[in-house]
Amino acid sequence: MKCQEAIILISGKLDGELIQKQEQELDLHMQTCEVCRKEYDDLLKLREVTSNMRFTDLPDRYWAGYWNDIYNRLERGIGWIFVSIGAIIILAFGAWEFFDKFLLDTNNPLLLRFGVGAGIIGLIFLLISVLREKLFARKHERYKEVER
Ligand SMILES: [Zn+2]
């Protein structure tokens, strides 16, 4: 067998397409021909490396990043939900206590009750305004991430 024929058979062997007779002839040639044996080894190694890259390394890295991203978003979402629930409970409790103990207590002067009530309503509006600004800023940041 000539080396030119052997080279053609080598790619066939790597693809598993050789009939038994061809494979035996090629093996016989490679036992005596250093050049073709080295060619076969190199191609075999190259094929192992590329198939490893395609089927293990890349998807692993890809999926790890993907799940990390999902997890981060989920974590932040859950965090916001708990903070919101906590804030609502505290505000509701505070408001109830305030109406019950202070505004409905006729022992306090009317003007003082009016002043404190107005101040607290103002604070609530400021809080809502800040929260809305924060939420808007987060949406805007997310949009910038997509743009990049
Ligand atoms: Zn050869």
Backbone and ligand atoms as CSV (ligand in chain L), in Angstrom:
chain,resi,resn,atom,element,x,y,z
A,1,MET,N,N,0.840,-1.207,0.000
A,1,MET,CA,C,0.000,0.000,0.000
A,1,MET,C,C,0.876,1.259,0.000
A,2,LYS,N,N,0.486,2.230,-0.822
A,2,LYS,CA,C,1.228,3.492,-0.842
A,2,LYS,C,C,0.695,4.424,0.248
A,3,CYS,N,N,1.536,5.386,0.657
A,3,CYS,CA,C,1.132,6.333,1.698
A,3,CYS,C,C,-0.098,7.144,1.276
A,4,GLN,N,N,-0.186,7.502,-0.023
A,4,GLN,CA,C,-1.331,8.274,-0.512
A,4,GLN,C,C,-2.639,7.526,-0.251
A,5,GLU,N,N,-2.645,6.227,-0.522
A,5,GLU,CA,C,-3.835,5.408,-0.270
A,5,GLU,C,C,-4.105,5.332,1.235
A,6,ALA,N,N,-3.016,5.156,1.987
A,6,ALA,CA,C,-3.155,5.022,3.446
A,6,ALA,C,C,-3.808,6.261,4.054
A,7,ILE,N,N,-3.403,7.455,3.570
A,7,ILE,CA,C,-3.960,8.704,4.112
A,7,ILE,C,C,-5.483,8.744,3.908
A,8,ILE,N,N,-5.922,8.300,2.718
A,8,ILE,CA,C,-7.364,8.289,2.441
A,8,ILE,C,C,-8.072,7.306,3.384
A,9,LEU,N,N,-7.428,6.141,3.576
A,9,LEU,CA,C,-8.039,5.132,4.458
A,9,LEU,C,C,-8.054,5.595,5.922
A,10,ILE,N,N,-7.060,6.415,6.306
A,10,ILE,CA,C,-6.994,6.897,7.699
A,10,ILE,C,C,-8.249,7.696,8.060
A,11,SER,N,N,-8.661,8.606,7.163
A,11,SER,CA,C,-9.863,9.380,7.492
A,11,SER,C,C,-11.099,8.475,7.518
A,12,GLY,N,N,-11.081,7.440,6.653
A,12,GLY,CA,C,-12.177,6.474,6.684
A,12,GLY,C,C,-12.207,5.706,7.990
A,13,LYS,N,N,-11.011,5.347,8.484
A,13,LYS,CA,C,-10.912,4.607,9.750
A,13,LYS,C,C,-11.428,5.463,10.918
A,14,LEU,N,N,-11.075,6.749,10.893
A,14,LEU,CA,C,-11.514,7.648,11.968
A,14,LEU,C,C,-13.041,7.809,11.971
A,15,ASP,N,N,-13.617,7.755,10.780
A,15,ASP,CA,C,-15.077,7.856,10.696
A,15,ASP,C,C,-15.757,6.508,10.885
A,16,GLY,N,N,-14.942,5.437,11.014
A,16,GLY,CA,C,-15.502,4.098,11.203
A,16,GLY,C,C,-16.191,3.570,9.977
A,17,GLU,N,N,-15.653,3.946,8.778
A,17,GLU,CA,C,-16.330,3.576,7.534
A,17,GLU,C,C,-15.602,2.485,6.743
A,18,LEU,N,N,-14.495,1.958,7.284
A,18,LEU,CA,C,-13.705,0.979,6.520
A,18,LEU,C,C,-14.284,-0.421,6.664
A,19,ILE,N,N,-14.180,-1.195,5.568
A,19,ILE,CA,C,-14.506,-2.620,5.674
A,19,ILE,C,C,-13.290,-3.317,6.288
A,20,GLN,N,N,-13.493,-4.532,6.769
A,20,GLN,CA,C,-12.453,-5.218,7.549
A,20,GLN,C,C,-11.137,-5.361,6.774
A,21,LYS,N,N,-11.273,-5.676,5.486
A,21,LYS,CA,C,-10.072,-5.893,4.655
A,21,LYS,C,C,-9.245,-4.602,4.553
A,22,GLN,N,N,-9.926,-3.475,4.310
A,22,GLN,CA,C,-9.238,-2.175,4.206
A,22,GLN,C,C,-8.531,-1.844,5.519
A,23,GLU,N,N,-9.219,-2.089,6.648
A,23,GLU,CA,C,-8.668,-1.768,7.956
A,23,GLU,C,C,-7.411,-2.603,8.230
A,24,GLN,N,N,-7.477,-3.888,7.865
A,24,GLN,CA,C,-6.315,-4.773,8.063
A,24,GLN,C,C,-5.122,-4.294,7.233
A,25,GLU,N,N,-5.390,-3.899,5.979
A,25,GLU,CA,C,-4.309,-3.414,5.102
A,25,GLU,C,C,-3.695,-2.128,5.656
A,26,LEU,N,N,-4.567,-1.253,6.137
A,26,LEU,CA,C,-4.081,0.013,6.701
A,26,LEU,C,C,-3.240,-0.236,7.960
A,27,ASP,N,N,-3.737,-1.092,8.833
A,27,ASP,CA,C,-2.983,-1.415,10.054
A,27,ASP,C,C,-1.609,-1.990,9.712
A,28,LEU,N,N,-1.591,-2.839,8.705
A,28,LEU,CA,C,-0.333,-3.448,8.254
A,28,LEU,C,C,0.627,-2.354,7.776
A,29,HIS,N,N,0.077,-1.383,7.019
A,29,HIS,CA,C,0.909,-0.292,6.511
A,29,HIS,C,C,1.440,0.572,7.667
A,30,MET,N,N,0.589,0.851,8.609
A,30,MET,CA,C,0.988,1.737,9.720
A,30,MET,C,C,2.023,1.068,10.629
A,31,GLN,N,N,2.023,-0.287,10.635
A,31,GLN,CA,C,3.048,-0.994,11.436
A,31,GLN,C,C,4.449,-0.744,10.886
A,32,THR,N,N,4.508,-0.532,9.573
A,32,THR,CA,C,5.822,-0.357,8.948
A,32,THR,C,C,6.116,1.103,8.612
A,33,CYS,N,N,5.074,1.960,8.548
A,33,CYS,CA,C,5.270,3.342,8.106
A,33,CYS,C,C,5.046,4.320,9.269
A,34,GLU,N,N,6.135,4.883,9.731
A,34,GLU,CA,C,6.110,5.835,10.848
A,34,GLU,C,C,5.257,7.070,10.523
A,35,VAL,N,N,5.411,7.574,9.279
A,35,VAL,CA,C,4.732,8.818,8.870
A,35,VAL,C,C,3.210,8.671,8.965
A,36,CYS,N,N,2.681,7.579,8.434
A,36,CYS,CA,C,1.233,7.387,8.434
A,36,CYS,C,C,0.703,7.113,9.848
A,37,ARG,N,N,1.519,6.397,10.644
A,37,ARG,CA,C,1.093,6.117,12.012
A,37,ARG,C,C,0.968,7.421,12.797
A,38,LYS,N,N,1.932,8.326,12.574
A,38,LYS,CA,C,1.911,9.617,13.264
A,38,LYS,C,C,0.718,10.453,12.790
A,39,GLU,N,N,0.466,10.409,11.489
A,39,GLU,CA,C,-0.672,11.130,10.917
A,39,GLU,C,C,-1.981,10.652,11.571
A,40,TYR,N,N,-2.082,9.317,11.698
A,40,TYR,CA,C,-3.289,8.742,12.312
A,40,TYR,C,C,-3.425,9.198,13.777
A,41,ASP,N,N,-2.324,9.128,14.532
A,41,ASP,CA,C,-2.350,9.540,15.944
A,41,ASP,C,C,-2.751,11.010,16.099
A,42,ASP,N,N,-2.164,11.872,15.239
A,42,ASP,CA,C,-2.464,13.308,15.322
A,42,ASP,C,C,-3.944,13.576,15.049
A,43,LEU,N,N,-4.447,12.946,13.977
A,43,LEU,CA,C,-5.860,13.156,13.632
A,43,LEU,C,C,-6.788,12.638,14.724
A,44,LEU,N,N,-6.391,11.509,15.314
A,44,LEU,CA,C,-7.197,10.924,16.384
A,44,LEU,C,C,-7.258,11.865,17.593
A,45,LYS,N,N,-6.102,12.423,17.953
A,45,LYS,CA,C,-6.038,13.359,19.089
A,45,LYS,C,C,-6.879,14.599,18.811
A,46,LEU,N,N,-6.708,15.143,17.595
A,46,LEU,CA,C,-7.453,16.339,17.196
A,46,LEU,C,C,-8.956,16.091,17.304
A,47,ARG,N,N,-9.353,14.891,16.842
A,47,ARG,CA,C,-10.767,14.562,16.875
A,47,ARG,C,C,-11.288,14.446,18.319
A,48,GLU,N,N,-10.487,13.857,19.188
A,48,GLU,CA,C,-10.887,13.737,20.591
A,48,GLU,C,C,-11.058,15.113,21.236
A,49,VAL,N,N,-10.082,15.990,20.949
A,49,VAL,CA,C,-10.128,17.341,21.537
A,49,VAL,C,C,-11.350,18.105,21.051
A,50,THR,N,N,-11.606,18.079,19.744
A,50,THR,CA,C,-12.743,18.848,19.232
A,50,THR,C,C,-14.068,18.256,19.691
A,51,SER,N,N,-14.152,16.926,19.775
A,51,SER,CA,C,-15.433,16.347,20.207
A,51,SER,C,C,-15.666,16.608,21.689
A,52,ASN,N,N,-14.586,16.622,22.475
A,52,ASN,CA,C,-14.714,16.977,23.894
A,52,ASN,C,C,-15.228,18.392,24.040
A,53,MET,N,N,-14.638,19.307,23.239
A,53,MET,CA,C,-15.040,20.701,23.312
A,53,MET,C,C,-16.511,20.853,22.959
A,54,ARG,N,N,-16.901,20.139,21.913
A,54,ARG,CA,C,-18.262,20.314,21.427
A,54,ARG,C,C,-19.296,19.743,22.410
A,55,PHE,N,N,-18.980,18.586,22.999
A,55,PHE,CA,C,-20.031,17.895,23.754
A,55,PHE,C,C,-19.949,18.053,25.274
A,56,THR,N,N,-18.798,18.518,25.792
A,56,THR,CA,C,-18.760,18.681,27.244
A,56,THR,C,C,-18.420,20.109,27.675
A,57,ASP,N,N,-17.234,20.580,27.312
A,57,ASP,CA,C,-16.755,21.869,27.832
A,57,ASP,C,C,-17.716,23.021,27.562
A,58,LEU,N,N,-18.038,23.238,26.298
A,58,LEU,CA,C,-18.854,24.400,25.954
A,58,LEU,C,C,-20.240,24.382,26.595
A,59,PRO,N,N,-20.995,23.291,26.461
A,59,PRO,CA,C,-22.326,23.310,27.087
A,59,PRO,C,C,-22.259,23.491,28.610
A,60,ASP,N,N,-21.290,22.822,29.257
A,60,ASP,CA,C,-21.136,22.975,30.710
A,60,ASP,C,C,-21.005,24.435,31.097
A,61,ARG,N,N,-20.067,25.108,30.420
A,61,ARG,CA,C,-19.832,26.514,30.745
A,61,ARG,C,C,-21.072,27.341,30.434
A,62,TYR,N,N,-21.688,27.040,29.307
A,62,TYR,CA,C,-22.866,27.788,28.878
A,62,TYR,C,C,-24.004,27.635,29.889
A,63,TRP,N,N,-24.268,26.375,30.271
A,63,TRP,CA,C,-25.389,26.139,31.194
A,63,TRP,C,C,-25.112,26.702,32.580
A,64,ALA,N,N,-23.843,26.617,33.023
A,64,ALA,CA,C,-23.497,27.165,34.335
A,64,ALA,C,C,-23.820,28.658,34.375
A,65,GLY,N,N,-23.411,29.373,33.327
A,65,GLY,CA,C,-23.689,30.810,33.261
A,65,GLY,C,C,-25.170,31.091,33.198
A,66,TYR,N,N,-25.867,30.263,32.445
A,66,TYR,CA,C,-27.305,30.437,32.265
A,66,TYR,C,C,-28.051,30.285,33.590
A,67,TRP,N,N,-27.734,29.203,34.332
A,67,TRP,CA,C,-28.429,28.964,35.600
A,67,TRP,C,C,-28.039,29.985,36.654
A,68,ASN,N,N,-26.778,30.431,36.612
A,68,ASN,CA,C,-26.324,31.469,37.530
A,68,ASN,C,C,-27.149,32.736,37.351
A,69,ASP,N,N,-27.361,33.097,36.106
A,69,ASP,CA,C,-28.118,34.294,35.762
A,69,ASP,C,C,-29.549,34.177,36.279
A,70,ILE,N,N,-30.191,33.043,35.995
A,70,ILE,CA,C,-31.566,32.791,36.446
A,70,ILE,C,C,-31.630,32.867,37.972
A,71,TYR,N,N,-30.644,32.212,38.617
A,71,TYR,CA,C,-30.638,32.162,40.075
A,71,TYR,C,C,-30.507,33.566,40.666
A,72,ASN,N,N,-29.590,34.375,40.096
A,72,ASN,CA,C,-29.401,35.741,40.585
A,72,ASN,C,C,-30.688,36.554,40.485
A,73,ARG,N,N,-31.374,36.429,39.354
A,73,ARG,CA,C,-32.615,37.177,39.163
A,73,ARG,C,C,-33.685,36.725,40.147
A,74,LEU,N,N,-33.771,35.398,40.338
A,74,LEU,CA,C,-34.751,34.820,41.251
A,74,LEU,C,C,-34.495,35.313,42.671
A,75,GLU,N,N,-33.220,35.275,43.064
A,75,GLU,CA,C,-32.810,35.689,44.399
A,75,GLU,C,C,-33.214,37.139,44.638
A,76,ARG,N,N,-32.890,38.005,43.670
A,76,ARG,CA,C,-33.207,39.412,43.824
A,76,ARG,C,C,-34.721,39.622,43.854
A,77,GLY,N,N,-35.439,38.889,43.023
A,77,GLY,CA,C,-36.896,39.003,42.990
A,77,GLY,C,C,-37.509,38.621,44.322
A,78,ILE,N,N,-37.041,37.489,44.896
A,78,ILE,CA,C,-37.548,37.030,46.191
A,78,ILE,C,C,-37.208,38.048,47.273
A,79,GLY,N,N,-35.996,38.596,47.207
A,79,GLY,CA,C,-35.572,39.622,48.164
A,79,GLY,C,C,-36.523,40.807,48.160
A,80,TRP,N,N,-36.858,41.279,46.966
A,80,TRP,CA,C,-37.768,42.427,46.848
A,80,TRP,C,C,-39.148,42.099,47.385
A,81,ILE,N,N,-39.626,40.882,47.128
A,81,ILE,CA,C,-40.955,40.490,47.601
A,81,ILE,C,C,-41.004,40.521,49.130
A,82,PHE,N,N,-39.965,39.949,49.776
A,82,PHE,CA,C,-39.942,39.913,51.244
A,82,PHE,C,C,-39.824,41.317,51.837
A,83,VAL,N,N,-38.963,42.151,51.226
A,83,VAL,CA,C,-38.818,43.529,51.713
A,83,VAL,C,C,-40.149,44.258,51.602
A,84,SER,N,N,-40.856,44.064,50.474
A,84,SER,CA,C,-42.148,44.726,50.273
A,84,SER,C,C,-43.166,44.265,51.304
A,85,ILE,N,N,-43.240,42.942,51.529
A,85,ILE,CA,C,-44.190,42.413,52.514
A,85,ILE,C,C,-43.899,42.994,53.899
A,86,GLY,N,N,-42.603,42.982,54.268
A,86,GLY,CA,C,-42.209,43.533,55.571
A,86,GLY,C,C,-42.594,44.991,55.707
A,87,ALA,N,N,-42.315,45.791,54.671
A,87,ALA,CA,C,-42.606,47.223,54.716
A,87,ALA,C,C,-44.105,47.465,54.837
A,88,ILE,N,N,-44.908,46.678,54.100
A,88,ILE,CA,C,-46.363,46.853,54.136
A,88,ILE,C,C,-46.905,46.532,55.532
A,89,ILE,N,N,-46.434,45.419,56.130
A,89,ILE,CA,C,-46.897,45.032,57.469
A,89,ILE,C,C,-46.533,46.103,58.500
A,90,ILE,N,N,-45.286,46.575,58.455
A,90,ILE,CA,C,-44.827,47.585,59.413
A,90,ILE,C,C,-45.624,48.879,59.249
A,91,LEU,N,N,-45.846,49.307,58.011
A,91,LEU,CA,C,-46.594,50.535,57.745
A,91,LEU,C,C,-48.040,50.408,58.209
A,92,ALA,N,N,-48.656,49.250,57.902
A,92,ALA,CA,C,-50.054,49.043,58.285
A,92,ALA,C,C,-50.187,49.043,59.814
A,93,PHE,N,N,-49.253,48.330,60.468
A,93,PHE,CA,C,-49.277,48.266,61.928
A,93,PHE,C,C,-49.083,49.659,62.534
A,94,GLY,N,N,-48.103,50.387,61.999
A,94,GLY,CA,C,-47.803,51.741,62.484
A,94,GLY,C,C,-48.994,52.673,62.292
A,95,ALA,N,N,-49.627,52.565,61.114
A,95,ALA,CA,C,-50.769,53.437,60.807
A,95,ALA,C,C,-51.927,53.153,61.760
A,96,TRP,N,N,-52.161,51.858,61.998
A,96,TRP,CA,C,-53.249,51.469,62.912
A,96,TRP,C,C,-52.986,52.011,64.314
A,97,GLU,N,N,-51.770,51.786,64.809
A,97,GLU,CA,C,-51.386,52.271,66.138
A,97,GLU,C,C,-51.543,53.788,66.223
A,98,PHE,N,N,-51.125,54.464,65.139
A,98,PHE,CA,C,-51.153,55.919,65.095
A,98,PHE,C,C,-52.586,56.444,65.177
A,99,PHE,N,N,-53.487,55.869,64.360
A,99,PHE,CA,C,-54.886,56.306,64.377
A,99,PHE,C,C,-55.530,56.013,65.726
A,100,ASP,N,N,-55.264,54.803,66.229
A,100,ASP,CA,C,-55.901,54.349,67.460
A,100,ASP,C,C,-55.419,55.144,68.667
A,101,LYS,N,N,-54.097,55.296,68.814
A,101,LYS,CA,C,-53.528,55.834,70.039
A,101,LYS,C,C,-53.364,57.349,70.038
A,102,PHE,N,N,-53.219,57.904,68.815
A,102,PHE,CA,C,-52.902,59.336,68.794
A,102,PHE,C,C,-54.040,60.185,68.226
A,103,LEU,N,N,-54.435,59.904,66.970
A,103,LEU,CA,C,-55.435,60.773,66.330
A,103,LEU,C,C,-56.794,60.674,67.002
A,104,LEU,N,N,-57.166,59.483,67.539
A,104,LEU,CA,C,-58.485,59.314,68.149
A,104,LEU,C,C,-58.487,59.685,69.635
A,105,ASP,N,N,-57.316,60.034,70.150
A,105,ASP,CA,C,-57.203,60.413,71.562
A,105,ASP,C,C,-57.532,61.898,71.704
A,106,THR,N,N,-58.725,62.179,72.249
A,106,THR,CA,C,-59.185,63.568,72.326
A,106,THR,C,C,-58.435,64.381,73.377
A,107,ASN,N,N,-57.564,63.704,74.182
A,107,ASN,CA,C,-56.756,64.436,75.151
A,107,ASN,C,C,-55.694,65.303,74.476
A,108,ASN,N,N,-55.259,64.869,73.237
A,108,ASN,CA,C,-54.267,65.669,72.506
A,108,ASN,C,C,-54.949,66.852,71.831
A,109,PRO,N,N,-54.285,67.998,71.792
A,109,PRO,CA,C,-54.870,69.170,71.125
A,109,PRO,C,C,-55.129,68.903,69.649
A,110,LEU,N,N,-56.223,69.404,69.129
A,110,LEU,CA,C,-56.611,69.157,67.740
A,110,LEU,C,C,-55.536,69.612,66.764
A,111,LEU,N,N,-54.972,70.802,67.009
A,111,LEU,CA,C,-53.969,71.350,66.090
A,111,LEU,C,C,-52.740,70.453,66.021
A,112,LEU,N,N,-52.293,69.916,67.194
A,112,LEU,CA,C,-51.127,69.022,67.222
A,112,LEU,C,C,-51.426,67.758,66.430
A,113,ARG,N,N,-52.637,67.202,66.627
A,113,ARG,CA,C,-53.014,65.987,65.895
A,113,ARG,C,C,-53.007,66.255,64.387
A,114,PHE,N,N,-53.511,67.415,63.990
A,114,PHE,CA,C,-53.554,67.793,62.579
A,114,PHE,C,C,-52.133,67.922,62.013
A,115,GLY,N,N,-51.262,68.582,62.776
A,115,GLY,CA,C,-49.868,68.795,62.343
A,115,GLY,C,C,-49.125,67.478,62.159
A,116,VAL,N,N,-49.216,66.595,63.164
A,116,VAL,CA,C,-48.510,65.301,63.080
A,116,VAL,C,C,-49.070,64.469,61.924
A,117,GLY,N,N,-50.408,64.475,61.771
A,117,GLY,CA,C,-51.043,63.734,60.674
A,117,GLY,C,C,-50.540,64.200,59.325
A,118,ALA,N,N,-50.477,65.522,59.120
A,118,ALA,CA,C,-50.006,66.083,57.852
A,118,ALA,C,C,-48.557,65.684,57.595
A,119,GLY,N,N,-47.739,65.746,58.659
A,119,GLY,CA,C,-46.322,65.369,58.520
A,119,GLY,C,C,-46.163,63.928,58.079
A,120,ILE,N,N,-46.952,63.039,58.680
A,120,ILE,CA,C,-46.833,61.613,58.343
A,120,ILE,C,C,-47.325,61.335,56.922
A,121,ILE,N,N,-48.419,62.009,56.530
A,121,ILE,CA,C,-48.900,61.837,55.148
A,121,ILE,C,C,-47.821,62.292,54.160
A,122,GLY,N,N,-47.167,63.401,54.479
A,122,GLY,CA,C,-46.064,63.889,53.635
A,122,GLY,C,C,-44.943,62.876,53.532
A,123,LEU,N,N,-44.558,62.271,54.662
A,123,LEU,CA,C,-43.493,61.264,54.684
A,123,LEU,C,C,-43.856,60.059,53.800
A,124,ILE,N,N,-45.128,59.642,53.902
A,124,ILE,CA,C,-45.571,58.493,53.091
A,124,ILE,C,C,-45.436,58.810,51.597
A,125,PHE,N,N,-45.837,60.025,51.212
A,125,PHE,CA,C,-45.716,60.410,49.802
A,125,PHE,C,C,-44.259,60.418,49.350
A,126,LEU,N,N,-43.369,60.937,50.210
A,126,LEU,CA,C,-41.939,60.972,49.875
A,126,LEU,C,C,-41.398,59.550,49.694
A,127,LEU,N,N,-41.812,58.650,50.599
A,127,LEU,CA,C,-41.370,57.254,50.542
A,127,LEU,C,C,-41.804,56.602,49.229
A,128,ILE,N,N,-43.080,56.814,48.867
A,128,ILE,CA,C,-43.602,56.247,47.612
A,128,ILE,C,C,-42.822,56.799,46.425
A,129,SER,N,N,-42.542,58.098,46.468
A,129,SER,CA,C,-41.806,58.740,45.376
A,129,SER,C,C,-40.413,58.140,45.211
A,130,VAL,N,N,-39.707,57.948,46.338
A,130,VAL,CA,C,-38.353,57.369,46.292
A,130,VAL,C,C,-38.399,55.940,45.755
A,131,LEU,N,N,-39.371,55.152,46.243
A,131,LEU,CA,C,-39.511,53.764,45.794
A,131,LEU,C,C,-39.754,53.695,44.283
A,132,ARG,N,N,-40.621,54.607,43.801
A,132,ARG,CA,C,-40.938,54.606,42.376
A,132,ARG,C,C,-39.710,54.950,41.548
A,133,GLU,N,N,-38.927,55.892,42.062
A,133,GLU,CA,C,-37.698,56.280,41.364
A,133,GLU,C,C,-36.735,55.099,41.295
A,134,LYS,N,N,-36.612,54.374,42.417
A,134,LYS,CA,C,-35.718,53.208,42.477
A,134,LYS,C,C,-36.164,52.135,41.490
A,135,LEU,N,N,-37.462,51.858,41.465
A,135,LEU,CA,C,-37.989,50.840,40.553
A,135,LEU,C,C,-37.749,51.250,39.108
A,136,PHE,N,N,-37.934,52.527,38.813
A,136,PHE,CA,C,-37.731,53.016,37.454
A,136,PHE,C,C,-36.260,52.873,37.066
A,137,ALA,N,N,-35.367,53.193,38.018
A,137,ALA,CA,C,-33.933,53.095,37.755
A,137,ALA,C,C,-33.553,51.653,37.456
A,138,ARG,N,N,-34.124,50.685,38.192
A,138,ARG,CA,C,-33.811,49.270,37.969
A,138,ARG,C,C,-34.242,48.839,36.571
A,139,LYS,N,N,-35.435,49.274,36.157
A,139,LYS,CA,C,-35.915,48.922,34.823
A,139,LYS,C,C,-34.984,49.498,33.760
A,140,HIS,N,N,-34.546,50.707,34.002
A,140,HIS,CA,C,-33.683,51.387,33.049
A,140,HIS,C,C,-32.345,50.658,32.913
A,141,GLU,N,N,-31.781,50.226,34.070
A,141,GLU,CA,C,-30.528,49.476,34.057
A,141,GLU,C,C,-30.673,48.187,33.270
A,142,ARG,N,N,-31.781,47.496,33.471
A,142,ARG,CA,C,-32.029,46.234,32.786
A,142,ARG,C,C,-32.043,46.468,31.271
A,143,TYR,N,N,-32.636,47.589,30.891
A,143,TYR,CA,C,-32.726,47.916,29.471
A,143,TYR,C,C,-31.326,48.133,28.897
A,144,LYS,N,N,-30.459,48.784,29.685
A,144,LYS,CA,C,-29.087,49.034,29.244
A,144,LYS,C,C,-28.321,47.732,29.070
A,145,GLU,N,N,-28.586,46.755,29.955
A,145,GLU,CA,C,-27.934,45.448,29.844
A,145,GLU,C,C,-28.285,44.791,28.512
A,146,VAL,N,N,-29.536,44.884,28.134
A,146,VAL,CA,C,-29.981,44.279,26.881
A,146,VAL,C,C,-29.321,44.957,25.696
A,147,GLU,N,N,-29.189,46.278,25.808
A,147,GLU,CA,C,-28.624,47.075,24.716
A,147,GLU,C,C,-27.182,46.675,24.397
A,148,ARG,N,N,-26.388,46.342,25.468
A,148,ARG,CA,C,-24.969,46.110,25.295
A,148,ARG,C,C,-24.650,44.974,24.334
L,1,ZN,ZN,ZN,2.736,5.522,4.894
